[in-house]
């Protein structure tokens, strides 16, 4: 009996040591690693989207690149964090790259993911080989208010209360009405709506509020790596305002889609893949 007790104590002590000293570090996202290659690409999906949004894109690169596809915590059915924030997500992705010793990855981000790519390349200018920003702006709020300034300690609780008070049907109906303004490809509509519906409502509200309060217009002056900015077709009508936001990004190459909306990878697939291939493989 005494021997049994000693073994149990030893086991518990070992488990404690493993938990304290050898625990796996957690990151604010789930990640799927695919493909082979010395060079790596990190794919960051947009607001409330699953990493599945990159499925067709990855297929073009997995033979020659190692691909890391993220789904951010709380989005599209992934486990939420207690207190998500744009800055913490940025730092979490940067920490992952460093911890896993991913040397000079190409970072590709859509929408909010594009904002995260810009932020990472700004705050960690030696980390990435290049970035691709798919339909994102340094400051979303400045599109309607060019004089916009971020608020310190921005209170997102009203947005959270409003969003969490909605019934499942109300939230679904809202997303079903909103998505056709962002996605022309009707075959993908229900899938993208489903990602939103499966997202944690509190994360949804907090991250939209936080991202809308984010202004990277000055910060992007620190970006050193080549940067491809792919923009939806409508933005050609706002070209001066768009490129004014990017004026401090000296490495930017701008390309405007020929058709479609925010989900360029679905709405103008051939054009999108051609731009991505030319940039990444050059």
C-alpha positions as CSV (number, residue, x, y, z in Angstrom):
1,X,0.0,0.0,0.0
2,X,2.8,2.4,0.9
3,X,4.6,1.6,-2.4
4,X,1.3,2.3,-4.2
5,X,0.9,5.7,-2.4
6,X,4.5,6.7,-3.3
7,X,3.9,5.8,-7.0
8,X,0.7,7.9,-7.0
9,X,2.6,10.9,-5.5
10,X,5.4,10.5,-8.0
11,X,2.9,10.4,-10.8
12,X,1.1,13.5,-9.6
13,X,4.4,15.4,-9.1
14,X,5.5,14.4,-12.7
15,X,2.2,15.6,-14.1
16,X,2.5,18.9,-12.2
17,X,6.0,19.4,-13.6
18,X,4.9,18.7,-17.1
19,X,2.0,21.1,-16.7
20,X,4.1,23.9,-15.3
21,X,7.3,23.4,-17.3
22,X,6.4,21.5,-20.4
23,X,2.9,22.7,-21.3
24,X,2.1,23.5,-24.9
25,X,1.8,27.2,-25.4
26,X,-1.7,28.3,-26.5
27,X,-2.4,30.8,-29.3
28,X,-5.5,32.8,-30.1
29,X,-6.3,30.6,-33.1
30,X,-6.6,27.0,-34.4
31,X,-4.0,26.1,-37.1
32,X,-3.9,23.5,-39.8
33,X,-0.5,22.7,-41.3
34,X,-0.4,21.2,-44.8
35,X,2.0,21.0,-47.8
36,X,5.7,20.7,-48.1
37,X,8.4,23.1,-48.8
38,X,11.3,25.1,-47.3
39,X,9.3,28.3,-47.6
40,X,6.1,28.9,-45.7
41,X,2.8,30.7,-46.2
42,X,0.5,31.8,-43.3
43,X,-3.1,32.3,-44.2
44,X,-5.2,34.5,-42.0
45,X,-9.0,34.5,-42.7
46,X,-11.2,37.5,-42.3
47,X,-13.8,38.6,-39.8
48,X,-15.9,35.6,-38.6
49,X,-14.5,33.4,-41.3
50,X,-13.1,29.9,-41.2
51,X,-9.7,29.0,-42.5
52,X,-11.7,27.0,-45.1
53,X,-11.9,30.3,-47.0
54,X,-8.4,29.5,-48.2
55,X,-9.1,26.0,-49.4
56,X,-8.8,26.7,-53.1
57,X,-6.0,29.1,-52.6
58,X,-3.9,26.6,-50.7
59,X,-4.3,24.0,-53.4
60,X,-2.1,26.2,-55.6
61,X,0.8,26.3,-53.2
62,X,0.9,23.1,-51.1
63,X,3.2,21.3,-53.5
64,X,6.0,23.8,-53.0
65,X,5.2,25.6,-49.7
66,X,4.4,24.6,-46.2
67,X,1.0,26.2,-45.4
68,X,-0.3,27.3,-42.0
69,X,-4.0,28.1,-42.2
70,X,-5.5,29.8,-39.1
71,X,-9.0,30.2,-37.8
72,X,-9.1,32.8,-35.1
73,X,-10.5,32.0,-31.7
74,X,-14.2,32.3,-31.4
75,X,-14.8,32.4,-35.2
76,X,-16.6,29.8,-37.2
77,X,-17.1,27.4,-34.3
78,X,-13.6,27.6,-32.7
79,X,-13.3,27.9,-29.0
80,X,-13.4,31.6,-27.9
81,X,-11.0,33.5,-25.7
82,X,-12.0,35.3,-22.6
83,X,-10.8,38.8,-23.7
84,X,-10.0,38.8,-27.5
85,X,-8.4,41.9,-29.0
86,X,-6.9,42.8,-32.4
87,X,-3.5,43.6,-30.7
88,X,-3.4,40.3,-28.8
89,X,-4.2,38.4,-32.0
90,X,-1.5,40.2,-33.8
91,X,1.0,39.4,-31.1
92,X,-0.2,35.8,-30.9
93,X,0.5,35.2,-34.6
94,X,3.9,36.8,-34.3
95,X,4.7,34.6,-31.3
96,X,3.6,31.5,-33.2
97,X,5.9,32.3,-36.1
98,X,8.8,32.8,-33.7
99,X,8.1,29.8,-31.5
100,X,7.8,27.5,-34.4
101,X,10.9,29.0,-36.0
102,X,9.0,29.7,-39.3
103,X,11.7,31.5,-41.2
104,X,10.5,34.5,-43.2
105,X,6.9,33.4,-44.1
106,X,4.7,35.0,-46.6
107,X,1.6,36.3,-44.7
108,X,-1.7,36.3,-46.6
109,X,-4.7,37.9,-44.9
110,X,-8.3,38.7,-46.0
111,X,-10.3,41.5,-44.5
112,X,-9.5,41.7,-40.8
113,X,-6.8,39.1,-41.6
114,X,-5.3,41.6,-44.0
115,X,-5.3,44.1,-41.2
116,X,-3.5,41.6,-39.0
117,X,-0.9,41.1,-41.8
118,X,-0.3,44.8,-42.0
119,X,0.0,45.1,-38.2
120,X,2.5,42.2,-38.0
121,X,4.6,43.6,-40.8
122,X,4.6,47.0,-39.1
123,X,5.4,45.9,-35.5
124,X,7.7,43.0,-36.5
125,X,9.3,44.3,-39.8
126,X,11.9,41.5,-40.0
127,X,9.5,38.7,-39.5
128,X,7.8,38.3,-42.9
129,X,9.3,37.9,-46.4
130,X,6.2,39.6,-47.9
131,X,2.6,40.2,-47.2
132,X,-0.6,39.9,-49.3
133,X,-3.6,42.0,-48.1
134,X,-6.9,40.9,-49.7
135,X,-9.5,43.6,-49.5
136,X,-8.5,45.3,-46.3
137,X,-7.7,48.9,-45.3
138,X,-5.3,50.3,-42.7
139,X,-8.3,52.1,-41.2
140,X,-11.8,50.9,-42.0
141,X,-13.5,53.8,-40.1
142,X,-11.6,56.4,-42.1
143,X,-13.3,55.3,-45.4
144,X,-16.4,57.2,-44.2
145,X,-14.5,59.6,-41.9
146,X,-11.0,60.5,-43.2
147,X,-10.3,62.5,-39.9
148,X,-11.1,59.4,-37.8
149,X,-8.9,58.9,-34.7
150,X,-8.8,55.8,-32.6
151,X,-10.2,56.0,-29.1
152,X,-8.1,54.9,-26.1
153,X,-9.9,52.4,-23.9
154,X,-12.7,52.1,-26.4
155,X,-15.8,50.7,-24.8
156,X,-17.2,47.8,-26.8
157,X,-19.8,46.7,-24.2
158,X,-22.8,48.3,-26.0
159,X,-22.0,46.4,-29.2
160,X,-21.6,43.2,-27.1
161,X,-24.9,43.7,-25.4
162,X,-26.7,44.4,-28.6
163,X,-25.2,41.4,-30.4
164,X,-25.7,38.9,-27.6
165,X,-29.3,40.0,-27.1
166,X,-30.3,38.9,-30.6
167,X,-32.1,35.6,-31.0
168,X,-30.5,32.9,-33.3
169,X,-33.0,33.7,-36.0
170,X,-32.4,37.5,-35.7
171,X,-28.7,37.0,-36.0
172,X,-29.0,34.5,-38.9
173,X,-31.4,36.9,-40.8
174,X,-29.0,39.8,-40.2
175,X,-26.1,37.8,-41.7
176,X,-28.2,36.5,-44.6
177,X,-29.1,40.1,-45.5
178,X,-25.6,41.5,-45.0
179,X,-23.6,38.8,-46.9
180,X,-24.9,39.5,-50.4
181,X,-23.2,42.9,-50.1
182,X,-19.9,41.2,-49.6
183,X,-20.2,38.1,-51.8
184,X,-21.5,37.8,-55.3
185,X,-21.0,34.0,-55.7
186,X,-24.3,32.6,-54.5
187,X,-23.0,29.1,-54.3
188,X,-20.8,30.1,-51.4
189,X,-23.4,32.3,-49.6
190,X,-24.8,29.8,-47.2
191,X,-21.4,28.5,-46.2
192,X,-20.1,32.0,-45.3
193,X,-23.3,32.8,-43.5
194,X,-22.9,29.6,-41.5
195,X,-19.4,30.6,-40.4
196,X,-20.8,33.8,-38.9
197,X,-23.7,32.0,-37.2
198,X,-21.3,29.5,-35.6
199,X,-19.0,32.3,-34.3
200,X,-19.1,33.3,-30.7
201,X,-21.4,36.3,-30.5
202,X,-19.3,38.1,-27.8
203,X,-16.1,37.6,-29.9
204,X,-18.0,38.7,-33.0
205,X,-19.1,42.0,-31.4
206,X,-15.8,42.8,-29.5
207,X,-13.6,42.1,-32.5
208,X,-15.7,44.1,-34.9
209,X,-15.7,47.0,-32.5
210,X,-12.0,46.7,-31.8
211,X,-11.1,46.4,-35.5
212,X,-13.3,49.4,-36.4
213,X,-11.3,51.4,-33.8
214,X,-7.9,50.3,-35.3
215,X,-5.9,52.8,-37.3
216,X,-2.7,51.5,-38.9
217,X,-2.2,54.5,-41.4
218,X,0.9,55.8,-39.6
219,X,2.2,52.5,-38.4
220,X,2.6,51.0,-41.8
221,X,5.5,53.3,-42.5
222,X,7.6,50.7,-40.6
223,X,6.8,47.9,-43.1
224,X,9.9,46.8,-45.0
225,X,8.8,43.8,-47.0
226,X,7.1,43.7,-50.4
227,X,3.3,44.2,-50.1
228,X,0.6,43.2,-52.5
229,X,-2.8,44.9,-51.9
230,X,-5.6,43.2,-53.7
231,X,-8.9,45.2,-53.7
232,X,-12.4,44.5,-54.8
233,X,-13.7,46.0,-58.0
234,X,-15.8,48.7,-56.5
235,X,-12.8,50.3,-54.8
236,X,-11.5,51.5,-58.1
237,X,-14.2,54.2,-57.7
238,X,-12.6,55.2,-54.4
239,X,-9.0,54.9,-55.5
240,X,-7.7,58.3,-54.2
241,X,-9.2,57.7,-50.8
242,X,-8.0,54.1,-50.7
243,X,-4.4,54.8,-51.7
244,X,-4.3,57.9,-49.4
245,X,-4.8,55.5,-46.5
246,X,-1.8,53.5,-47.8
247,X,0.4,56.4,-48.5
248,X,2.9,55.5,-45.8
249,X,3.3,51.9,-47.1
250,X,6.1,52.5,-49.5
251,X,6.3,48.8,-50.6
252,X,2.7,48.6,-51.7
253,X,1.6,47.2,-55.1
254,X,-2.1,47.9,-55.8
255,X,-4.3,45.7,-58.0
256,X,-8.1,46.1,-58.3
257,X,-10.3,43.2,-59.2
258,X,-12.2,43.1,-62.4
259,X,-15.5,42.0,-60.9
260,X,-17.1,40.8,-57.7
261,X,-17.1,42.0,-54.1
262,X,-15.3,41.6,-50.8
263,X,-14.6,37.8,-51.1
264,X,-12.4,38.2,-54.1
265,X,-11.1,34.7,-53.9
266,X,-14.7,33.5,-54.7
267,X,-15.9,36.3,-56.9
268,X,-12.9,36.8,-59.3
269,X,-11.0,33.6,-58.7
270,X,-8.9,33.4,-61.9
271,X,-7.8,37.0,-61.6
272,X,-7.1,36.7,-57.9
273,X,-5.0,33.5,-58.2
274,X,-3.0,35.0,-61.1
275,X,-2.1,38.1,-59.0
276,X,-1.2,35.9,-56.0
277,X,0.9,33.5,-58.1
278,X,2.8,36.2,-59.9
279,X,3.6,38.0,-56.6
280,X,4.5,35.0,-54.5
281,X,6.5,33.2,-57.2
282,X,8.4,36.3,-58.4
